[in-house]
Amino acid sequence: MPFLALLLFSGVPAVAADLGAIWCIGDSITQSNADGDPNGSPRKSLKALLLTNGYTFSYTGDRTTTNDDGMYDGSFANAIDNLYQFHSGISGSTIGANAHGRTNITAGVPTFWTSGRLAVVKPNIILIMLGTNDVDLNDDLAHAPARMGTLIDTIYGQRSVSDPDPTVFVAQIVPNRRHLETHTAAVSAFNAALPAVVAAQQNIGRKVHLVDQFTPINNNYAATMMADDLHPNAVGNDTMAQQWFAAIQSVVTPSAPPLAPSALVATANSSSQITLTWTDNASNETGFKLERSPDGSSGWTQIATPAANATSYGDSGLLASTAYYYRLRATNAAGDSSYTATASATTTTAVTPSPIARWRFENNLVAEPPTYNATAVGTVGYTTGAVDTSALILDGQLANYATAPFVINPTSNFTAAAWIKVAAASASTQNLLQQEDGSGNGRGWLYRKAAGNLGCYLGGAET
């Protein structure tokens, strides 16, 4: 397929997008030092596609000079022409093993991250195509997909809070027919395992996507591959660039809305909260739109916008014993998906905790059920004109108060409340209700401060 046809195939986006910095991670296929085209590479072809279609970007990587013969004009003054050199792939490299003296990309990531342009320009997009040498060397192929997961984890492990949250594209590798039976099967097995690697990354909230670099090369093998049956040629470079471009465009400027989520379930957790869970069926959503209705047919209001890859949300601050109805859709730049089926739940009835003890502080501190009689300490009097017949009088002295028996010994948070009429200001703190601690001492549950306001002493601290 000629390169011009690739350019014409792509539509120009209505609004140009700034992609930020792109970091290419790969082996000789990314470096393109064996493609028979000394002035081209998939990175150079991708650059042309992105610029022609209205995107702005730059390449970043650990290099400060190029290792591509004939592709560097001697100056980085024209950045967009030369920045695709900064990390051009490392010929002969493997994903994460040191067999046969090859470069271990995973082990090199911490050094890459602090070298060259990558030291100061962190990537917004990362393109990874590795595994060809793992297959060609028959290097512990059963664990090669797991090594890809480790590589991605290592990359994310370098990020600081100020670095971009990158979008990572992982490629299924191109054919290898050097030893037709063994290599063809090994490539197929490796590529078949990569979707699970990508899904595992997505499940922990990372923006990782799969790119099929195998099928278009394999379907046009004679025109896209070198005679060594290992490296794509110049046409293959353009084909790979188109696959990278289509993947980037589908995420940055998707051509269609995302697939709708499904299996929306609403579960009441309490009298004031309902948890929503759902299945995320899309890989290109930028988020979700969650709506709520009082009856499931009208009054729909958007209440939240969960992030991409989210599968749950907690709706709080609700009324007790009330039914709520929900629906959800995914969204991206191309539009919204269809809604899920409506889900509903009814919040539970609000529960008023039963009192541990209750005193009227009238008629000689008689308690109401549950009955734990209080005791007057010091000089405690009674006066008429109370709600019932007489009320407790405390004269403002610290030694005069009512005490609760030690049997009332809450082990978790509790509330102490009282109706109190203050007859006169006191110059000192006055206990109102104190708990015995079993040793003859006590702690103030509720007291009146010298300033006139109430205080409570719980857990060794005043509140």
N, C-alpha and C positions, 0 to 999 in steps of 0.2 A: 504494500500500500504506500504510495508516494506521500511525502511529508505534506505537500500542498493539500492533498485530500484530507489529511488529518485536521488541518487548520480550518478548512471549509466545513468540516463535519460539526464543529462546535459552535453553538450559538453564543453571541455576545450578550452578557448579562445586562439587564436594564439599568442596574446601578453597579458601578465598579466597586470592588471590595478590596480593602487593604488586608492582605493575608499575614502581614508581619514577616517573620524570618522562618525559612524552611531549612531543616537539617536533614541531609541524606546520609543514611547509614547502610553500607553494603560492601560487597567484595569487588572483584574485577569487572563484573557486569555493570555495577554502578559506576566504577571508575572508567569503564569502557576503554581499557588499554589494549584489548585484544579483539576489537570489533571491526578492524579493517578500515576504520574511518578516523584518521588522526585529528580531524577538526570537529568531531561531533561526540555526543553522549546523550543518554536519556535525560540528564539534567539540563543540557543545553536545549534539547527539543522541548522539554517541559517549560523552560523559561519563555521560549517563543510562544507556546500555546497560551500561557497565562497572560503575557503582555498583550497578545493579539486579542484576547477576549476580555480585556479591560481590567485585569487585576494588577495591583501593585504589590511588590514583595521584594525581599532580598534573600540570598542564601547565607547560611552561617555554618560554622564548623570549626574544627580544631586547627586548620591550616592557616598559614599566613602567606604561603606561596603555593603554586600549583605543581602537581606531579604529572599533569597531562601534557605530553609533548605536542607542540604545535597549536595548543588551545589558549595560550596566555599571551596577551599582547605586550607584556612588559610593564604594565601599570594598572593599578587598581583605581585610577582616577574615575573611570567610567564603571561605577560599581555594578550596575545591573548587567553589564556585559561580562564581568569577570568574577562576580561573587559566587557563581555556581562552581568555581574551582575550590572554594575554601574547604569543603570536605567532599572529596570525589570518590569515596570508597577506597578500601584497602585491598589490593589484589591478593588473593590466596587466603583471606581471612575466614574464620569460622565463627559461629555464634558465641560459643563460650567454652571452647576446649583448646588445649595446647598441642594436640596431636600433630605429629609430623613437622613441628616447628612453625606452625601457622600462627598468625596473629589472632589472639583471643579478644574479640570485640567487647564482650561483657567486662573483662578485666581492665580493658582500656578506657571504659566510660568515665571513671573519675578523673583521669588525666585529660581526656578530650574536653570535659566540661570546664576545665580551667585553662585551656590552651587556645591560642589563636584568636580568631574573631568570636568563637563561642564563649570565651572568657567574659566578654562584655555584652554580646548580643545573644540572648537565650532564645530557643526556638518556640514559635507558636505552632508549627507543624513539623512532624518528624516522619520521614519516609524510610521504612526498614525493608530491605530485601536481602536476607541472609539464609543460608542453608545449602546452597549449591555445593560448597566445598565439604560440608559435613557429609552430604550424600556421596560426593565423588571420592572421598577418602574412607567411606564406610565407617564413620567415626561415631560409635555408640548411637546409632540412629534411633533406637527405641526411646532415648531420652532427649533427642534433638528438639522436639516441640516444647518440652519442659524448659529447656535452656532458653528458648525464645521468651517464655514467660519470665524467666529470671532476668534476661536482658532488659525487658520492659520495666520490671520492678527496680532494677538498678538505675535506669534512667530517671524514673520518678523519685528515687531516693536521693538524687543530687539536688533536687529543686529546693529553693528557699521560698519563703512565703511571698517574696516580691517577684519571683519569676512567673512567666506566663504558665497557665494550665494548658499544656500542649494537646493538640489533636494528633494522634498517632495512627499511621496507616501501615499495616503489616501485609506484605505481599506473599502470596503463594508463588513459589519459584518457577522459573521457566523450565522447559524439558531438558533432560540430560540423557542423550542416547549413545554415550561413548561405549557403554557396555549395555546393549539394548535391554536384555532381560532383567538384570539386577538393578541398574540405575533407573530404568523406567518405573519399576515397581517401588523403588525407594522414594522417588520423587512423589509418586501418587500417595504413598503412605504418609509422608511428611506433610504434604499439602492438605490431606484429608484431616489431619490432626489440628491444623491451625485454627479452624473456626472455634473449637473448644477453648483454645488459648485466648483468643480474642474475647469470647463470651465471658470467661473468668475475669478478665480485666474490666469489662463493662459492668459486671455484677458488683464490683467494688467502686463503681462511680467514675471510672476513667473513660475518656473519650478515645477509645481504640476501635479501629475499623479494619476490615479485611478487604484486600484488593486482589483480584484474580489476574496475575500476570502470566499464568500458565496457558489458559485456554486460547487467547488470541494468537500467541506464538505457536502453540501446538497445531492449531487449525490452519496455519499458513507457514508450516515449518520450513519448507524449501526456500521461501523468499525471505525469511526473517532470521535464520540461524547461519552461523559460520560453519565451515567444513569440519571444525573440530568437534561438532555436536555438543558444545558446552556453552559457547558465547553467542548472544544475538549479534547480528550485524547492524549496519546503519539503519536499515528498514526496521529491524527489531528494536533499535533504540527509540525510533519514532512511535512504534507500537506500544512500548512500555510507557513512554511519556504520555500517550493518550490515555492509558489506563490510570496512571497517577492523576492526570488532569480530571478525568471523569469522576474519580473518587473524591478529590478535593472539591470539585464543583457540586457534587451531590450533597456535601455537608455544608459548605459555605453558602451556596446558592442552589438549594435543592430544586429539582425539576418538578417534583410532585409533593403533596402533603404527606406526612408520615402515616404509617398504618395505625389504625385505631387501637387503643388499649382494650383489654377485655377483662372479664371476671372481676368486675368491681364489687367489692364486699364491704358493707358498713357494719361495724361492731360497736355497741355501746360499752364503754369501759366504766362509766360512772354516771352520776346525775348531771355532769356538765361536759363530758367529752365523748366523742365518737371517733374511732379509728377507721380510716379507709385504706384498703389494700387493693392492688390490681396487678394484672400482667402487662408488662411493657412489650409490645410486639414490633416496635420500630427500632431502627438503628440510626435514624437521621433526624430525630426530633430535637428541638432546642429546649423543650419543656412541655408542661401540661397545663391545662386550664380546668380547674375544679369548680363546679357550680353546685349551689344548694337551693332547695325549694321547700316551702312549708307544706305543700300538698302533692308534689310530684308532677303537677301539670301546669302550674303557672308560678309567677313570681321568682323565676330562676335568677340567681345572683352569683357572679363569679366571686369566690371567697379566697382562692389561693392559686398560685402558679408554681406547683412543684417543679424541681429542676429535671433536666434530662436524665434518663435512666432511673428516676425515682420509682418506687413501687408501693409507697405508703405515705399517709399524711394523717396527722392528728388534728381534729377540729375541736377546739375547746371553747370555754365560755358560754356553753349552751344552757338552756333552761331544763330543769328537771321534768321528768315524766312527759317529754315532748317528742313527737315524731319528726324526723328530718329526712329529706330525700336528696340524693346526690347523683350527679352524672359527671363524666370526665371525658376529655378529648386531648389528643396530642397536637403539637403545633411545631411548625418551622417557618422559614421565610416564604415558602410556597403556599402556605395556608394551614388550615386546621383539618384534622381528621374528623371522621364521624364520631358521634358520642357513643359511649358505652351504654349498656342497658342501665336503667335507673336502679340504684340500690338505696335501701332505707334502714333506719334503726331508730329505736325509741330510747331516750336516755332513762336511766333508772330513777326511782323515787328517791328524793333527798332524805337522808336519815339524820334525825336529830339525836345526838348521843344522849344516853341516859345519864343522869347525874350520879356521881359517886356518893355525894352526901348533900343534904340541903337543910339549912337552918333558917328559921324565921328571926332568930335573935330577939325573940319576944317571949314573954312568959317563962322566964328563967331558962333561956337557951334550949327550949324544946325543939327537937329535930323532927322533920318530916321524913317519911320513907325515901331511900333506905336510911335506917335509923342508926346514927352514930352520934350520941349526945356530946355536945361541946361542954367545956368547963370554963367558968369565969375565973380569971387570974387577977389578983390584986383587988383594987377598989372598983367594982363594977356596979352601977346603979341602974334603975329602971324608971321610966317616966310614962305618964299617961299620954294619950293622944296619938298612939301608934295606929298602924293599919288594923291590928287586932285589938289588944287591950293595953299593952305596954311595950316599950322599946328599950333596947340596950343603950346605956349612956356610958361613954368613955370620956374621961376628963382631960385627955391630952397628955397624960403621963405615960412614958415608955413602958412602965411596969404594969400597966392596966390593959388587959386584952382578953380575948377569948382564944382558947386553944382547942384544936381538933385532935382526936385520939390517933395514936400511931398506926392503928389498924388501917387507916386511910393512907395508903402509901403508893401513889401512882408511879408506875415505872416508865410512862411515856408522856408526851405532851398533854397538858390539861388546861382548863380555863377556870379561873377563880373570879367570880363576879359578885357584886353587892350593890344594893341600894343604900346610899349613905346620906344622911343629913348632917352637915357640919354646922355645929352651934356656934363655934368661935375658933379663931385662928390659934394655932399652937406654934410655939417657937422651936419645937423639936419634932422628930419623927415619932409617929404613934402607930404601934401594931394594932391591927383590927382582928386578923385571924392568923394564928400561928400553929404550925404542926409540931407535935412532939417528935423527937427523933429516936426515942427509945432509951436515951441515956440521961434524961433529965434536962437536956437542952432543947432547943427548938429552932425552927427557921420560919421566917415570916413569909407566908403565902401572899398576904394582902395587907398593905399598910398605907397610912396617910403620911405624906411627906410634910416637912415643915412649911413648904410653900403652899400647901393646901391640896395638891394633886395626889392621885393614888399611885402607888408603886407596887411591884410584884417581884419577889426574889425567888428565882427558879434556877436550879442547876448550878448554883454558885455564882450567878450573875444577876444583876438588877435589870429588869425590863420595864 
